[in-house]
Amino acid sequence: MTTAVVTDSGDVWNRNRTWAACILIAVAAVLPYVPTFMQPFVSDDYLQIALGRQYGPVDRWPALAADPLYRCRATSIVLTHWTEVIGGVSPRVFYSTSIVLHVLNSLLLFGVIRSLRFAPLVAAVAAAFFGVYQGHQEAVMWYAALPELLLFLFSILLIWLWTRFLRADGWRSAGYWVAGLLTYVLALLSKEAAVTVVPLALGLAFWEQKLRRGVLGSVPLGLIALIYAAGIFVNKPVHLHLNDGTFSLTAPFYVTWINSMGRLLWIWGALSLLWLAASRALRLQYRVVLAGLLWAGITLLPFSFLTYMPRVPSRHVYLPSAGLALIVAAGFVSFRHRFSRYQYAAPLLAMLIVTHHTGYVWIRKRVQFLERAEPTERLLAMARSGKTAIYIHCFPYGPEIAERALEVMMSERTVRLIWKQAGAPDNSQAMLCTLKHPPGWESAAIKEKGDPPPAN
């Protein structure tokens, strides 16, 4: 016998409708990224694969644990290693991993929102919007942003387990708490922003009116987060991101946070809030909107301490965009209810949203990623043509990217890179990559405007 849930809007939500929602969510999550299956690796993707080789095998885990930066990316490094072991070095295999994780995250978001007792339609719309949303496309289209996907995966799993912990009794509650603790450790091993899960857990305890249990249960989470943060700042002299101008506690985080919240809400979040206010439906959806604003605001905060730009990059809004999805879902459900007499109003709005986000990724972002991949693709093309030495001028990504690209994609051949900076011919520097055969000498140039190669 199939059970059914009747929502506030009168919809009957049975198992078949749940399965249909899951299928639509999966399609929405894949649709914008279909061109990614034909996309080459992009710059730092080669560094990510090299890190998988360096730290991914089990016998290298002690060295990974000693690295103050990359131990905070451990899950992505290990997954990268096993992706290469199983599927080889193929962009399609690696990008498939990212897209599968994105689909899984979208489905988990659907389940978690439903577990928080929001209307099933709100959960379905929020998860579908999260799947198709273009604002966090870099986290999916750039394999090196894999930590963002894993951070979301373990954070959302922890929220689900935490909800079960707050509601269950006895040994079941203890079991959910232990599972949540282990999941939180995995979240911390995915990205530093996992520390924001602690205030989210406390907020959820208040939401569920189980504040005492939530406070007591979150104490170990807070202690682990403090130890984790101490391990980062104690190693500040050798921590790359604390010395290369990426992040700083003295950064004007409030400016970056305000800019980033505004960009996150624009345009569909802002339209949803305006519609809810204008239609006087905000009082009916205020819990959904409040949850979305709190989620987005809290999870954006750690990324707001960056110093190299006044807003959070698109890959870092992957976790916060779940909050945006809740706000858009509230607006969409309200719109559907208001125009229920017009059969095609809500489907047309849904098609407009999907077309906007999918079209933007296919037409604009796809081109940008191909442009970012062009320098390394030209380098690899030269290496595959039989060059044993390549003269490089005006390469945009620096020596390490070039070296790793050759090591990853040309591991069976020796290619010698000769670096000359523009206007400084006396500062040549030769670098060997994956020495397997005696190097020969030829010269070729990678230049910004296709200039002829300079003389040796």
C-alpha positions in Angstrom: 0.0 0.0 0.0 1.4 3.4 -1.0 1.4 6.1 1.6 0.7 9.7 0.6 1.2 13.1 2.1 -1.2 15.9 1.6 0.6 19.3 1.5 -0.7 22.7 2.5 -1.5 23.5 -1.1 -3.6 20.3 -1.5 -1.1 18.3 -3.5 -1.0 14.6 -2.9 2.7 13.6 -2.5 3.1 9.8 -2.8 6.1 7.6 -3.6 5.7 7.9 -7.3 5.8 11.6 -7.2 8.9 11.4 -5.0 10.6 9.2 -7.6 9.5 11.6 -10.4 11.0 14.5 -8.4 14.3 12.7 -8.0 14.5 12.1 -11.7 13.7 15.7 -12.5 16.3 16.9 -10.0 19.0 14.6 -11.5 18.2 15.9 -15.0 18.3 19.5 -13.8 21.7 18.8 -12.2 23.2 17.2 -15.4 21.7 19.4 -18.1 23.9 22.5 -17.7 27.1 20.4 -17.6 26.6 18.2 -20.7 29.2 20.1 -22.6 31.7 19.5 -19.8 32.0 15.9 -20.9 33.9 17.2 -24.0 36.0 19.7 -22.1 39.8 19.4 -21.6 41.5 19.8 -18.3 42.0 23.4 -17.1 45.2 24.7 -15.5 45.0 23.6 -11.8 43.3 20.3 -12.8 46.8 19.1 -13.5 48.0 20.1 -10.0 45.0 18.2 -8.5 45.9 15.0 -10.4 49.6 15.4 -9.4 48.5 15.8 -5.7 46.5 12.6 -6.1 49.6 10.8 -7.2 51.7 12.4 -4.5 49.4 11.9 -1.5 46.6 9.6 -2.6 48.1 6.1 -2.0 47.6 4.8 1.5 51.3 4.7 2.3 51.5 8.5 1.5 48.8 9.4 4.0 51.3 10.2 6.8 52.9 12.8 4.5 49.5 14.2 3.6 48.6 14.5 7.3 51.8 16.5 7.8 50.9 19.0 5.1 49.1 21.9 6.8 47.2 22.9 3.6 46.5 19.7 1.7 45.4 17.7 4.7 42.4 20.1 4.6 41.8 18.7 1.1 42.4 15.1 1.9 39.1 13.7 0.7 39.5 15.3 -2.7 43.1 14.1 -3.1 42.3 10.5 -2.2 39.2 10.5 -4.5 41.4 12.0 -7.3 43.9 9.2 -6.8 41.3 6.4 -7.1 39.6 8.1 -10.0 42.9 7.9 -11.9 43.5 4.3 -10.7 40.1 3.2 -11.9 39.5 5.3 -15.0 42.9 6.5 -16.1 43.9 10.0 -17.1 40.8 11.1 -19.1 39.1 14.5 -18.7 35.7 12.8 -19.3 36.3 10.4 -16.4 37.3 13.1 -14.0 34.5 15.5 -15.0 32.0 12.7 -14.7 33.1 12.3 -11.1 32.3 15.9 -10.4 28.9 15.8 -12.2 27.9 12.6 -10.3 28.8 14.3 -7.0 26.7 17.3 -8.0 23.7 15.1 -8.8 24.2 13.3 -5.5 24.4 16.6 -3.6 21.2 17.8 -5.3 19.3 14.7 -4.3 20.6 14.8 -0.8 19.5 18.4 -0.5 16.0 17.3 -1.5 16.0 14.7 1.2 17.4 17.0 3.9 14.8 19.7 3.2 12.1 17.2 3.4 13.5 15.8 6.6 13.2 19.4 8.1 9.5 19.1 7.5 9.3 21.7 4.8 6.6 21.1 2.1 7.8 18.4 -0.4 7.2 20.7 -3.3 9.5 23.3 -1.7 12.2 20.6 -1.2 11.9 19.5 -4.9 12.0 23.0 -6.3 14.9 24.0 -4.1 16.9 20.9 -5.1 16.1 21.3 -8.8 17.1 24.9 -8.7 20.4 24.0 -6.9 21.1 21.5 -9.6 20.6 23.8 -12.5 21.9 27.0 -10.9 24.8 28.5 -12.9 26.2 30.7 -10.1 28.3 27.9 -8.7 29.2 26.3 -12.0 33.0 26.6 -11.4 32.7 24.0 -8.6 31.4 21.4 -11.2 33.2 22.5 -14.4 36.6 22.9 -12.9 37.9 19.6 -11.5 40.4 21.3 -9.2 37.3 22.7 -7.3 36.4 19.1 -6.2 36.8 20.0 -2.5 33.7 22.2 -2.8 31.6 19.3 -3.9 32.9 17.1 -1.1 32.5 19.8 1.5 28.8 20.1 0.5 28.4 16.3 0.5 29.6 15.7 4.0 28.1 18.9 5.4 24.6 18.0 4.1 25.0 14.5 5.3 25.9 15.8 8.8 22.7 18.0 8.8 20.6 14.9 8.0 22.3 12.9 10.7 22.1 15.8 13.2 18.3 16.0 12.6 18.0 12.3 13.3 20.1 12.7 16.4 17.9 15.5 17.8 14.7 13.5 17.2 15.7 10.0 18.1 16.0 8.5 21.6 18.4 6.1 23.4 21.0 4.2 21.4 19.6 5.3 18.1 20.3 8.9 19.0 23.8 8.0 20.1 24.4 6.1 16.8 23.3 9.1 14.8 25.6 11.4 16.9 28.6 9.1 16.3 27.9 8.9 12.6 27.5 12.7 12.5 30.9 13.2 14.3 32.7 11.0 11.8 31.0 12.8 8.9 32.0 16.1 10.4 35.7 15.0 10.4 35.3 14.1 6.7 33.8 17.6 6.1 36.8 19.2 7.8 39.1 17.0 5.7 37.4 18.4 2.6 37.6 22.2 3.1 38.2 24.7 6.0 34.7 26.2 5.6 33.3 23.0 7.3 33.7 24.9 10.6 30.5 26.7 9.7 28.6 23.5 10.2 28.8 23.9 14.0 26.7 27.1 14.1 24.3 25.5 11.6 24.0 22.5 14.0 23.2 24.8 16.9 20.7 26.6 14.7 19.0 23.4 13.8 18.8 22.4 17.5 17.0 25.7 18.1 14.8 25.1 15.1 13.8 21.6 16.4 13.3 22.9 19.9 16.0 20.6 21.2 18.5 23.3 22.3 19.8 21.5 25.3 20.6 18.3 23.5 22.0 20.2 20.5 24.3 22.3 22.7 25.7 19.2 24.5 26.0 17.3 21.3 27.8 20.1 19.5 30.5 20.6 22.1 32.7 17.9 20.6 32.2 19.3 17.2 33.3 22.7 18.4 36.4 21.2 20.1 37.4 19.4 16.9 36.9 22.6 15.0 39.1 24.6 17.4 41.9 21.9 17.2 41.5 22.0 13.4 41.8 25.8 13.2 44.7 25.8 15.6 46.5 23.3 13.4 46.1 25.7 10.5 47.3 28.9 12.3 50.1 27.2 14.2 51.6 26.4 10.8 51.1 29.8 9.4 54.7 30.3 8.4 54.5 27.4 6.0 50.8 27.5 5.0 50.6 28.5 1.4 47.2 30.3 1.5 48.2 32.3 4.6 51.3 33.6 2.9 50.4 34.1 -0.8 47.8 36.8 -0.3 44.8 34.4 -0.6 43.3 34.7 2.8 43.8 37.0 5.8 42.0 37.6 9.1 42.6 41.3 8.6 40.8 41.4 5.3 37.6 43.6 5.0 35.4 40.6 5.2 32.2 42.6 5.9 32.6 44.3 2.5 33.2 41.0 0.7 30.3 39.3 2.6 27.9 42.1 1.6 29.0 42.0 -2.0 28.8 38.2 -2.1 25.4 38.0 -0.6 24.1 40.6 -3.1 25.6 38.6 -6.0 24.3 35.4 -4.7 20.7 36.7 -4.4 20.8 38.4 -7.8 18.7 37.8 -9.8 16.3 35.0 -8.9 16.7 35.3 -5.2 15.9 39.0 -5.3 12.9 38.4 -7.6 11.7 35.8 -5.2 11.9 38.1 -2.2 10.2 40.9 -4.1 7.4 38.6 -5.2 6.9 37.2 -1.7 6.8 40.8 -0.3 4.5 42.2 -3.0 2.1 39.2 -2.9 2.0 39.2 0.9 3.0 35.6 0.9 6.2 36.2 3.0 4.3 35.4 6.2 3.4 32.0 4.8 7.0 31.2 3.6 9.0 33.1 6.2 10.4 29.9 7.8 11.8 28.8 4.4 13.2 32.3 3.6 14.7 32.6 7.1 16.4 29.2 6.8 17.8 30.1 3.4 19.1 33.5 4.5 20.8 32.0 7.6 22.3 29.1 5.6 23.7 31.4 2.9 24.9 34.1 5.3 26.7 31.7 7.7 28.4 29.5 5.0 29.6 32.6 3.1 31.4 34.0 6.0 34.7 32.0 5.9 35.2 32.7 2.3 34.8 36.4 2.9 38.3 36.7 4.3 39.9 36.4 0.9 42.1 39.3 -0.2 42.5 39.1 -3.9 39.0 40.2 -4.9 36.0 42.0 -3.3 33.6 39.1 -3.8 33.6 35.3 -3.2 34.5 33.3 -6.4 31.7 31.2 -8.0 33.2 27.9 -6.8 33.0 29.0 -3.2 29.3 29.7 -3.3 28.5 26.1 -3.9 27.7 25.5 -0.2 25.9 28.9 0.3 23.8 28.5 -2.8 21.6 25.9 -1.0 20.3 28.8 1.0 19.5 30.7 -2.2 17.7 27.6 -3.5 15.4 27.6 -0.5 14.5 31.3 -1.1 13.8 30.7 -4.8 11.7 27.6 -3.9 9.6 29.7 -1.6 9.0 32.3 -4.3 8.2 29.7 -6.9 5.7 27.7 -4.7 4.0 31.0 -3.8 3.8 32.0 -7.5 2.4 28.6 -8.4 -0.3 28.8 -5.7 -1.3 32.4 -6.7 -1.6 31.4 -10.4 -3.1 27.9 -9.8 -6.0 28.7 -12.2 -3.5 29.1 -15.0 -2.3 25.6 -15.9 0.9 26.6 -17.7 2.1 29.6 -15.5 4.4 27.6 -13.2 5.8 25.3 -15.9 6.6 28.3 -18.1 8.4 29.9 -15.2 10.3 26.7 -14.5 11.3 26.5 -18.2 12.5 30.2 -18.1 14.7 29.5 -15.1 16.2 26.3 -16.6 16.8 28.0 -19.9 18.5 30.9 -18.3 20.9 28.9 -16.2 21.6 26.2 -18.8 22.0 28.6 -21.6 24.4 30.8 -19.6 26.6 27.8 -18.9 26.5 26.5 -22.4 27.0 29.8 -24.2 29.1 31.9 -22.0 30.9 29.8 -19.3 31.7 27.0 -21.7 33.6 29.4 -23.9 35.5 30.8 -20.9 36.6 27.4 -19.8 37.8 26.5 -23.2 39.8 29.7 -23.3 41.3 28.9 -19.9 42.3 25.4 -21.2 43.8 26.7 -24.5 47.4 27.5 -23.2 47.9 24.0 -21.7 46.3 22.4 -24.8 48.7 24.2 -27.1 51.6 23.1 -24.9 50.5 19.5 -25.0 49.9 19.7 -28.8 53.5 20.8 -29.2 54.7 18.0 -27.0 52.7 15.4 -28.9 54.1 16.6 -32.2 57.5 15.1 -31.2 59.1 18.1 -29.6 61.7 17.1 -27.0 62.3 20.7 -25.9 59.8 23.5 -25.9 60.7 27.2 -25.7 58.0 29.0 -23.7 57.2 32.7 -23.7 54.3 34.5 -22.1 52.7 31.3 -20.7 49.8 32.6 -18.4 49.9 30.0 -15.7 53.5 29.7 -14.7 56.1 26.9 -14.7 54.4 24.5 -12.3 51.2 24.2 -14.3 53.2 23.5 -17.5 55.3 20.9 -15.8 52.4 19.1 -14.2 50.5 19.2 -17.5 53.3 17.3 -19.2 53.8 15.0 -16.3 50.2 14.0 -16.2 49.4 13.8 -20.0 52.9 12.9 -21.4 54.3 10.6 -18.7 56.1 8.3 -21.1 58.1 11.0 -22.9 60.7 13.5 -21.9 60.0 17.1 -22.8 62.3 19.9 -21.8 60.8 23.3 -21.0 62.9 26.4 -21.7 61.5 29.4 -20.0 62.3 33.0 -21.1 60.5 35.9 -19.6 59.5 38.7 -22.1 62.2 41.4 -22.2 64.7 39.4 -20.2 66.5 37.0 -22.5 69.3 36.4 -20.1 67.1 34.9 -17.5 66.5 31.6 -19.3 65.8 28.6 -17.1 65.6 25.0 -18.2 63.4 22.6 -16.3 63.2 18.8 -16.8 59.8 17.0 -16.7 59.6 13.3 -16.1 63.0 12.2 -17.3 62.6 8.9 -19.1 64.8 9.4 -22.2 67.8 11.6 -23.0 66.5 15.0 -24.0 66.9 16.4 -27.5 66.8 20.0 -28.6 64.2 21.7 -30.6 62.5 25.0 -30.0 58.9 26.2 -30.3 57.1 29.1 -28.9 53.8 29.7 -27.0 53.1 33.3 -27.3 50.0 35.4 -26.7 49.7 36.7 -30.2 51.3 33.9 -32.3 54.7 35.7 -32.7 57.5 33.7 -34.4 59.8 31.8 -31.9 62.7 33.8 -30.7 66.2 32.6 -31.5 68.0 30.4 -28.9 
